[in-house]
Amino acid sequence: MRLSTAKDRDDARSLAVLSAALDAGVDLLDTADAYAQDDRDVGHNEQLIARAIAGRSVHVVTKGGLVRPDGTWVPNGRARHLAAAARASKERLGAIDLYLLHAVDPQVPLTTSVRALAKLREDGIVRAIGLSNVGVHQLEQALAIAPLDAVEVELSPWHLDPLRGGLLAACKQRNIRVLAHRPFGGPAGVKRIARDEVLAQIATRLGATPYEIVLAWLRQLGTVPLPGATRIETARSAAHVAELDADAVTALDAHFVAIAERPRAAAHAGEREVLIIMGMPAAGKTTLALDYAARGYVRLNRDERGGTLLELARVLDRELAGGANHVVLDNTYGTRALRAPVVEVAKRHDVAVRCLVTTTSLEQAQANAIARMLELHGRLLEPAELRKTQTIAPTTQFRYRREYEPPGADEGFATIEEITFTPRATAGKPALVVELDDLVWTGRPIRVDHLELRPGVRDAIHRWHAAGYLIAGTTWQTSPDLDEALVQQLGVPIVIARCRHPAGPPVCWCRKPLPGLALWLAKQHGLDLARSIHVGKGAADRGFATRAGLTYVDIADGFPAPA
């Protein structure tokens, strides 16, 4: 990839690297049409490879389903795009031995993308098909549509999710080849390998480099590692197949895979339990876990303790070895790979693992996240503040839903139970919350010195004010200078809540249809949203009302009158 994406790329140097690898015995090259600098450069890497393999017998893997507008990486799994992209790749390469969906597009059903791949294989455009960057759940969804030949995932000593989550086992059972990209773990992983004493000792004994030992270990796991060499010497090294003896494999497995750190504790059958409470961020897990902690359970939570979930599994190992009988872990645990270390540790200590799944909807979880933020900070945080304070962002919940793998009994759980978190009802006064943009005022940009109200709006709002409703408005990217001018025009007090952030993927909680503005109004002014009305138009306003618990009235039905 970096032979084409690097800003200082040099085609002559890149061809020398590819030739060195092929001369040394490499017989598989992994590429993608998106390995380029931007959308005007699509196919650059494939063109390089076509030049390098001319006259050679090389297995070529390429991928489609990512596009590069202005150098960004955007999924596009639509059938029409995949069909056109595969044909363009074939024209550049001459033939495609294996074609993969580069990334699952959250906007397109996976089944649609898989059917498109199957059609390409059926039509002879590609010889074999597969998926990239998926888990077991997505693999099973795809296999229900068409047989797959290969899967490509990130796998390194520092990233073993495909192993722990059961993807490698599932592929082996179905005779699906697994390709492992980022086998060294990226730049940070390369540095870790260089200073790893276990790898250094094994490499010295077997006459190889530590990096060649890592590649050999990944091969013995049943995968085809894909090192991203960018220099002639590393390209030649990638072709060297180190042979691991049994002692080396045992040592590497213990070094990279083992989690439990202490001898097994004496079991007390029926008296000990590990409870995993899993679910979307802000789905109510903390409330449930605190209830169990009050009953005497030891609570392990990454947000409070810091570190990774793998490190938390090691804490669980120490707690069980020290005699803890009841432990509760309340983290997202959205994939099999994230849950596996907990089950592995508990099994080693002969302790049953019970799983509670919070089935809170995305909409309710969004409201919970905002309520928690308002409780802690008293306001809606800016996007930069969300990152700095590690507060839940909208993208966090979207990513969880996209990657979620439902728990299964085959993971080792004694029981799996679903539970819905119900928030407490609130009390307060009712409000009329009106979308201001193009419903109360007209035109854009809005000028303070020329604020024009829509006919009939002023009288309607007066009636709601007289009925005892707080009057509030929502608006996007307008100046606070408008607030006083609007109050003067309406002749009644109005509270205005605004989102100032640009269009695009949601980076804030105040952009509709997210309910941040409504919940902020409720907290600031003591509102009962269940008794309040939102007047708006379109899907964003309707979604905003639904998530906030407001009664929605579309302006197309006329401005409502108070009962």
C-alpha positions in Angstrom: 0.0 0.0 0.0 2.6 2.5 1.0 4.4 2.2 -2.3 1.4 4.1 -3.7 0.1 6.1 -0.7 3.3 7.7 0.5 3.8 11.3 -0.4 7.4 10.8 -1.5 6.6 7.7 -3.5 8.9 6.8 -6.4 7.7 4.3 -9.0 11.2 3.2 -10.0 12.1 2.5 -6.4 8.8 0.7 -5.8 9.3 -1.5 -8.8 12.7 -2.4 -7.5 11.1 -3.4 -4.2 8.5 -5.6 -5.9 11.1 -7.2 -8.1 13.3 -8.0 -5.2 10.4 -9.7 -3.4 9.4 -11.8 -6.5 13.1 -12.7 -7.2 13.4 -13.9 -3.6 10.3 -16.2 -3.9 7.3 -14.2 -3.0 4.4 -15.6 -5.1 1.4 -13.6 -3.7 0.8 -9.8 -3.8 -2.0 -8.1 -2.1 -3.3 -4.7 -3.5 -6.4 -2.6 -3.9 -7.7 -0.1 -6.3 -7.9 2.4 -3.4 -4.1 2.2 -2.8 -3.5 5.6 -4.2 -3.2 9.1 -3.0 -6.7 10.3 -3.9 -9.7 9.6 -6.1 -7.8 10.9 -9.2 -5.1 8.4 -8.6 -7.2 5.2 -8.1 -5.5 2.1 -9.4 -1.9 3.3 -9.0 -0.8 0.3 -7.0 -2.5 -2.2 -9.3 -0.7 -0.6 -12.3 2.6 -0.9 -10.4 2.0 -4.6 -9.7 0.9 -5.2 -13.3 4.3 -3.9 -14.5 6.2 -5.9 -11.8 4.6 -9.3 -12.5 4.7 -9.2 -16.3 6.0 -12.6 -17.5 5.8 -14.1 -14.0 3.4 -16.5 -12.3 2.1 -14.6 -9.3 -1.2 -14.9 -7.3 -2.7 -11.4 -7.2 -5.3 -10.4 -4.5 -7.0 -7.0 -5.0 -9.9 -5.3 -3.2 -12.8 -3.0 -4.0 -15.3 -1.1 -1.9 -13.3 1.9 -0.7 -13.2 5.2 -2.5 -10.7 8.1 -2.0 -12.4 11.5 -2.3 -9.8 14.2 -1.5 -7.5 11.5 -0.1 -10.0 10.2 2.6 -11.1 6.6 2.9 -14.9 6.1 2.4 -16.7 2.7 2.1 -18.8 2.1 -1.0 -20.2 -1.4 -1.0 -23.0 -0.8 -3.6 -23.3 -3.5 -6.2 -23.0 -1.1 -9.1 -19.7 0.3 -7.7 -18.2 -3.1 -7.0 -19.1 -4.3 -10.5 -17.4 -1.3 -12.2 -14.4 -1.3 -9.8 -13.7 -5.0 -10.4 -13.8 -4.6 -14.1 -11.5 -1.6 -13.9 -9.1 -3.6 -11.7 -9.1 -6.5 -14.1 -8.3 -4.2 -17.0 -5.3 -2.9 -15.1 -4.0 -6.3 -13.8 -5.0 -8.6 -16.6 -6.5 -11.1 -14.2 -7.8 -11.2 -10.7 -7.1 -14.4 -8.7 -8.9 -13.2 -5.6 -11.2 -10.2 -5.2 -12.2 -9.0 -1.7 -14.7 -6.5 -0.4 -12.2 -4.0 1.1 -14.5 -2.9 4.0 -18.1 -3.4 5.0 -20.2 -0.3 4.0 -22.5 0.6 7.0 -24.9 2.2 4.5 -25.3 -0.9 2.4 -26.5 -4.3 3.5 -23.6 -6.8 3.6 -25.8 -9.2 1.7 -26.0 -6.7 -1.2 -22.2 -6.5 -1.4 -21.8 -10.3 -1.2 -24.3 -10.9 -4.0 -22.3 -8.4 -6.2 -19.1 -10.4 -5.4 -20.7 -13.7 -6.3 -22.0 -12.3 -9.6 -18.4 -11.2 -10.4 -17.2 -14.7 -9.8 -20.1 -16.2 -11.7 -19.4 -13.9 -14.7 -15.7 -14.8 -14.7 -14.5 -11.3 -13.9 -12.7 -12.7 -10.9 -11.6 -16.2 -10.0 -12.4 -16.2 -6.3 -14.0 -13.8 -3.8 -13.9 -13.0 -0.1 -14.2 -10.3 2.6 -11.8 -8.0 4.4 -12.0 -6.6 7.9 -14.9 -8.7 9.2 -15.8 -10.8 12.3 -17.5 -14.2 12.7 -21.0 -12.8 12.7 -20.4 -11.0 9.4 -18.8 -14.0 7.9 -21.8 -16.1 8.8 -24.1 -13.5 7.2 -22.1 -13.6 4.0 -21.9 -17.4 3.8 -25.7 -17.6 4.0 -25.6 -15.8 0.6 -22.6 -17.3 -1.2 -19.5 -19.5 -0.5 -16.3 -17.5 0.1 -12.8 -18.4 -0.8 -10.8 -16.1 1.6 -10.9 -13.6 4.4 -8.4 -10.8 5.1 -8.1 -9.4 8.6 -5.6 -7.5 10.7 -3.6 -10.0 12.7 -0.3 -9.6 14.6 1.2 -10.6 18.0 -0.3 -7.4 19.3 -3.7 -7.8 17.6 -5.2 -11.2 18.0 -8.9 -10.5 17.8 -9.4 -12.9 14.9 -7.9 -15.7 16.9 -9.6 -14.9 20.2 -12.9 -14.2 18.5 -13.0 -17.5 16.7 -12.7 -16.2 13.2 -9.6 -18.3 12.4 -11.3 -21.4 13.7 -14.5 -20.7 11.7 -12.4 -20.2 8.5 -10.4 -23.3 9.1 -13.6 -25.3 9.6 -14.9 -24.1 6.3 -11.6 -24.3 4.4 -11.5 -20.5 3.9 -8.0 -19.1 3.4 -7.1 -16.3 5.9 -4.8 -13.4 4.9 -3.2 -11.4 7.7 -2.5 -7.7 7.0 -0.4 -5.5 9.4 1.4 -8.7 10.6 3.9 -6.6 12.6 1.3 -4.3 14.1 2.2 -1.1 12.2 5.1 1.2 13.1 4.6 0.9 16.8 4.5 -2.9 16.5 7.7 -2.9 14.5 9.5 -1.2 17.4 8.0 -3.6 19.9 9.3 -6.6 17.9 12.8 -5.0 17.8 13.0 -4.9 21.6 11.2 -8.1 22.4 13.6 -10.5 24.2 11.6 -13.7 23.6 11.6 -13.1 19.9 15.3 -12.1 19.9 16.2 -15.4 21.7 14.2 -17.6 19.3 15.5 -15.7 16.3 19.1 -16.2 17.4 18.6 -19.9 18.0 16.9 -20.5 14.6 19.1 -18.2 12.5 16.4 -15.8 11.5 15.3 -12.2 12.2 12.7 -11.5 14.9 10.4 -10.3 12.0 10.8 -13.6 10.2 9.9 -15.4 13.4 6.7 -13.4 13.7 5.8 -14.2 10.1 6.5 -17.9 10.7 4.3 -17.9 13.8 1.4 -16.3 11.9 1.8 -19.0 9.2 1.6 -21.8 11.8 -1.7 -20.3 13.0 -2.9 -21.1 9.5 -2.7 -17.7 7.9 -0.9 -16.0 5.0 0.8 -13.0 6.5 1.1 -9.8 4.3 4.1 -7.7 5.3 4.1 -4.3 3.8 7.7 -4.1 2.7 8.9 -0.8 1.3 12.6 -1.5 1.1 14.5 -4.0 -1.0 16.1 -5.7 2.1 12.7 -6.1 3.9 11.1 -7.4 0.7 13.7 -10.1 0.4 13.3 -10.9 4.1 9.5 -11.3 3.7 10.2 -14.2 1.3 12.3 -16.1 3.8 10.3 -18.9 5.5 11.7 -19.6 8.9 11.0 -23.0 10.3 9.7 -23.1 13.9 10.3 -26.1 16.1 7.8 -27.2 18.8 9.7 -25.4 21.5 9.5 -22.1 19.6 5.8 -22.5 18.9 5.1 -23.2 22.6 7.1 -20.3 23.7 5.5 -17.9 21.3 2.0 -19.1 22.1 2.7 -18.5 25.8 4.2 -15.2 25.1 1.6 -13.7 22.9 -1.7 -15.6 23.5 -1.7 -16.7 27.2 -3.8 -14.4 29.5 -3.9 -16.2 32.9 -0.9 -15.3 34.9 -1.2 -17.4 38.1 -1.9 -21.1 39.0 -5.5 -22.2 39.0 -7.3 -21.5 42.2 -9.3 -24.2 44.0 -12.8 -24.4 42.5 -15.9 -24.1 44.6 -18.6 -25.6 42.4 -21.8 -23.5 42.3 -20.4 -20.8 44.5 -18.5 -18.6 42.1 -19.5 -16.5 39.2 -18.2 -14.1 36.6 -20.9 -11.8 35.2 -20.3 -9.9 31.9 -22.8 -7.0 31.4 -22.4 -6.1 27.8 -24.1 -3.6 25.5 -23.9 -0.4 23.6 -22.1 2.6 25.2 -24.6 4.4 27.5 -27.1 1.5 27.4 -27.4 1.3 31.2 -24.6 -1.1 32.1 -23.2 1.0 34.9 -26.6 1.2 36.7 -26.8 -2.6 36.6 -23.2 -3.2 37.6 -23.5 -0.9 40.6 -26.5 -2.9 41.8 -24.4 -6.1 41.6 -21.5 -4.3 43.4 -23.8 -3.4 46.2 -24.5 -7.1 46.6 -20.8 -7.8 47.1 -19.6 -8.4 43.5 -16.1 -7.1 42.7 -16.6 -4.6 39.8 -14.1 -4.4 37.0 -14.6 -1.5 34.6 -12.1 -0.1 32.1 -13.4 3.4 32.3 -12.5 3.5 36.1 -9.3 1.4 36.0 -7.9 2.5 32.6 -5.9 0.2 30.3 -7.2 -2.3 27.8 -9.8 -5.0 28.1 -7.1 -7.6 27.8 -5.3 -6.0 30.8 -8.7 -6.1 32.6 -8.9 -9.8 31.9 -5.5 -10.2 33.7 -6.9 -8.3 36.6 -9.8 -10.8 36.6 -7.3 -13.6 36.7 -5.6 -12.1 39.8 -9.0 -11.5 41.5 -10.1 -15.1 41.0 -6.7 -16.5 42.0 -7.0 -14.4 45.1 -10.3 -16.0 46.1 -12.9 -13.6 44.7 -16.2 -15.5 44.3 -18.3 -13.0 42.4 -17.0 -10.6 39.8 -19.0 -8.3 37.5 -17.5 -6.7 34.4 -19.5 -3.9 32.7 -17.8 -2.9 29.4 -19.2 -2.9 25.9 -17.8 -6.3 24.9 -19.4 -5.9 21.5 -17.4 -8.6 19.7 -16.5 -12.2 20.4 -12.8 -11.3 20.4 -13.3 -8.8 23.2 -15.3 -11.3 25.3 -13.0 -14.3 24.8 -10.2 -13.4 27.3 -12.8 -13.1 30.1 -14.3 -16.5 29.3 -10.8 -18.0 29.0 -9.7 -16.8 32.4 -12.9 -17.9 34.1 -12.7 -21.3 32.5 -9.1 -21.7 33.8 -10.4 -21.1 37.3 -13.4 -23.4 36.8 -15.8 -20.4 37.3 -19.0 -20.1 35.4 -19.5 -17.0 33.2 -23.0 -15.5 32.9 -23.8 -12.9 30.2 -26.3 -10.1 30.6 -27.0 -8.2 27.3 -28.5 -4.7 27.6 -30.9 -4.4 24.6 -31.4 -0.7 24.9 -32.2 0.9 21.6 -29.7 3.2 19.9 -32.1 6.1 20.3 -32.4 5.5 24.1 -28.6 5.0 24.4 -28.0 8.3 22.7 -30.3 10.0 25.2 -28.6 8.3 28.1 -25.1 9.5 26.8 -26.3 13.1 26.6 -28.0 12.9 30.0 -24.8 11.6 31.6 -22.8 14.4 29.9 -25.2 17.1 31.2 -25.0 15.6 34.7 -21.2 15.7 34.7 -20.6 19.0 32.8 -23.8 20.9 32.8 -23.7 21.5 29.0 -23.1 19.8 25.7 -19.4 19.4 25.1 -17.7 20.5 21.9 -16.3 17.8 19.6 -12.7 18.5 20.7 -13.9 18.3 24.4 -15.5 14.9 23.7 -12.1 13.5 22.6 -10.2 15.2 25.3 -12.4 14.0 28.2 -13.0 10.6 26.6 -16.7 11.2 26.7 -19.0 9.1 24.5 -19.3 10.5 21.0 -22.1 9.7 18.5 -19.6 7.8 16.3 -18.8 5.5 19.2 -22.3 4.2 19.3 -22.6 3.9 15.6 -19.3 2.0 15.4 -20.6 -0.4 18.2 -23.7 -1.1 16.3 -21.8 -1.7 13.1 -19.3 -4.1 14.7 -21.6 -5.9 17.2 -21.6 -9.7 17.3 -24.4 -11.2 19.4 -23.1 -13.5 22.2 -23.6 -17.2 21.6 -23.5 -20.3 23.8 -20.6 -21.6 21.8 -18.4 -18.9 23.4 -18.6 -20.7 26.7 -21.3 -18.7 28.6 -23.4 -20.7 31.2 -26.4 -18.5 30.4 -27.2 -15.5 28.2 -29.9 -13.2 29.3 -31.3 -10.0 27.6 -32.4 -7.1 29.8 -33.8 -3.7 28.8 -32.8 -0.7 30.8 -35.7 1.7 31.5 -34.8 5.3 32.4 -36.6 7.0 35.2 -39.5 9.3 34.3 -38.9 13.0 34.7 -41.2 15.8 35.9 -41.4 19.4 35.0 -43.2 22.0 32.9 -44.2 21.5 29.2 -42.6 23.3 26.3 -43.3 24.1 22.7 -40.0 23.5 20.9 -40.2 24.9 17.4 -37.6 24.4 14.6 -36.8 28.0 13.6 -35.1 27.5 10.3 -37.7 28.1 7.6 -40.6 27.5 9.9 -40.6 30.7 12.0 -38.3 32.8 9.9 -37.7 32.7 6.2 -34.6 32.7 4.0 -30.9 32.1 4.6 -28.6 33.7 5.7 -30.7 35.2 8.5 -30.1 38.9 9.0 -30.8 40.6 12.3 -31.8 43.8 10.5 -34.2 42.0 8.3 -35.8 39.2 10.3 -39.0 38.1 8.5 -41.4 35.8 10.3 -43.7 33.5 8.5 -47.4 34.5 8.5 -49.5 33.3 11.5 -46.4 32.1 13.5 -46.5 35.0 15.9 -50.2 34.5 16.9 -49.8 30.7 17.2 -46.8 31.0 19.5 -48.7 33.6 21.6 -51.5 31.0 22.2 -49.0 28.4 23.4 -47.3 30.9 25.7 -50.7 31.9 27.1 -51.4 28.2 27.8 -48.4 28.0 30.1 -45.8 26.4 27.8 -42.2 27.5 27.7 -41.4 28.6 24.2 -38.1 27.3 22.8 -36.5 27.2 19.3 -33.9 25.1 17.6 -31.6 26.4 14.9 -28.5 25.4 13.0 -25.5 27.7 12.3 -27.1 31.0 13.2 -25.7 33.8 15.2 -26.8 34.5 18.9 -27.3 38.1 17.7 -30.7 36.9 16.4 -32.0 35.9 19.8 -33.0 39.4 21.0 -34.4 40.3 17.5 -36.6 37.3 17.5 -37.9 38.0 21.0 -38.8 41.5 19.9 -40.6 40.2 16.8 -42.5 37.5 18.6 -43.4 39.6 21.7 -43.0 36.7 24.0 -39.9 35.2 25.7 -38.2 32.4 23.7 -35.2 30.2 24.6 -33.0 29.3 21.6 -30.8 26.2 21.4 -28.5 26.0 18.4 -26.0 23.7 16.8 -23.0 25.6 15.3 -21.1 22.6 13.8 -20.8 22.0 10.0 -22.6 19.4 7.9 -21.1 15.9 7.5 -20.8 12.9 9.8 -22.1 13.7 13.3 -19.2 15.0 15.5 -21.5 16.6 18.2 -24.6 15.8 20.2 -26.4 18.9 19.2 -27.0 18.1 15.5 -30.4 16.8 14.7 -31.7 14.1 14.6 -29.6 13.6 17.8 -31.5 14.9 20.8 -28.9 17.0 22.6 -30.6 20.3 22.2 -33.9 19.0 23.7 -32.2 17.4 26.6 -30.1 20.5 27.3 -33.3 22.6 27.3 -34.9 20.2 29.6 -32.1 20.3 32.1 -31.7 24.1 32.0 -35.4 24.9 32.3 -36.9 22.0 34.2 -38.9 20.6 31.3 -41.0 17.5 31.1 -40.2 16.4 27.5 -43.0 13.8 27.6 -45.6 16.6 27.9 -43.8 18.8 25.3 -44.4 19.4 21.6 -41.9 19.7 18.8 -43.0 21.4 15.6 -40.7 20.7 12.6 -40.4 19.3 9.1 -38.6 16.4 7.6 -36.8 13.3 8.9 -34.2 15.0 11.0 -36.9 16.9 13.1 -39.0 13.7 13.4 -35.9 11.7 14.6 -35.0 14.5 17.0 -38.5 14.4 18.6 -38.5 10.6 18.8 -35.1 10.4 20.5 -36.0 13.1 23.0 -39.4 11.8 23.8 -41.3 14.8 22.4 -44.6 14.7 20.6 -43.9 15.5 17.0 -46.1 17.7 14.8 -45.0 18.2 11.2 -45.6 21.7 9.9 -47.1 20.2 6.8 -50.1 19.5 8.9 -50.4 23.1 10.1 -49.1 24.9 13.2 -50.8 23.1 16.1 -53.0 24.8 18.7 -52.8 24.1 22.4 -55.5 21.8 23.8 
